[in-house]
Amino acid sequence: MVAIRRLALIVTLIVAGSFALAVSPVLAGRGGGGYPPAGNYDATTMRASFNLSSDPSQPNIGIFVSGGPGVSRPLGGPTTTTDDVMLSFNISNVQDVSGNGCVFLTNPADFTVSSDLQTASLHTTITDSNPSCGGVSIPLPLTFDVTWTGLGPIENSHNVSQFGCAGYSLETQTSDSSNNASATASIQKALTGSFTSAFAFMGIRDQMVHAQGAVPTNNCGGGIGGKGAGRELSPAGNYEITRVEANADLFSSDPSQPQMFLSAFVDGGTSMPSPGAPTSTSETDVSFFISGLTVNGGGCFRINPADFTISSDLSTAALHTTLTAQSPACQGASNSLWVPSVQLDVTWVGTGPIATTSGDGQFACGSYRMETSGMQVINNGGTSTISLTGFTGSFTGVGGLGSSDNRIHAQGVAAPSCTFRG
């Protein structure tokens, strides 16, 4: 089990829209560790959504269509093409009808999005012959007729990410454009008449992936936690979010030994809004869980920063701290201990391989601009040595160490209609 278990790639952290690494179906045949074999992979994904209401307590019709052509060119293998379009929908208490469904279109040409993002349309009938991606709970057939008209503003983003580990490299370039829209929809056989939505959008994403080298092992996978950039647009200014982290897992088949997960980390942040006063934060925490024949407890504890150290090259780390019921809780945790205080002494030794992921992104909507950049380094191969109150000697578990540094530069004021659009 890899100790760095949170599978959040760095670009998900640094690109607030998280669409930078949305991977095409052409990469579904990935190798070990979840990475595509050496080769080139291209995909275009068109998408459009329709929502009758933005209030979940009200009757609603939700429609989402996504898909498009992809080409896979693995090195030394045959070229393959795909063209899959998925339709998912939900009807909630409209004309006494409720139900949902997810299918693939038998004819992908039934869904189109214009290259200038001014119009889109879906004209299709789904039957029992449509491949399922979740089934349909409403009697078939159903005929969907939906048209979208762009309202603006158009958003544009471009993101580039690089990943490298154990001689393997992966570069991903993603360009994405989207537009707010109005839409009119009818679903014949289920509902009568047509419905108009002001809560709609359409978009087109182009992605190119280039991979080199042999597919790496699972030890090259994983990611570290942290607050990340979120999915909101940052106000004008400069911002930096950092984290260093060491995780330890102890999951033995010996019932006399406890099951344990421990993570020590330092979250830092600098905010320089324009205009506004600069601020900075730093917090050192331990997230801890243990379960055994005589012990049960855990939580998230804020600790003295001097109690946790980690080397800059992520080869070693050490934690020497005492947790008590009076220790401040972190991340909204409810802490519990089986004794009044617990002395934790943990050391980590990382043996590699080192996995490095970096990314850069640009986002634009109207006069607003946002640039993001970041770096994540993971050493997932290693051991941890753990000793704690109530146990004689020490335990040896799996260990992992990591760091991330994410930066944002924003200019202008984002209009209310500038939002991340899926």
FENSULSUL-V561486 format. One record per helix or strand of 2 or more residues. SS is the DSSP state (H for helix, E for strand). FROM is the first residue (numbers start at 1). TO is the last residue. If there is no record, write none. Layout:
ss from to
SS FROM TO
SS FROM TO
This chain:
ss from to
H 10 14
H 19 21
H 25 27
H 32 34
E 39 51
E 60 74
E 79 94
E 97 104
H 108 110
E 111 113
E 119 126
E 132 136
E 142 165
E 168 188
E 195 212
H 218 220
E 237 250
E 259 273
E 279 291
E 296 302
H 305 307
E 308 310
E 316 324
E 341 350
E 354 365
E 368 379
E 382 388
E 395 411
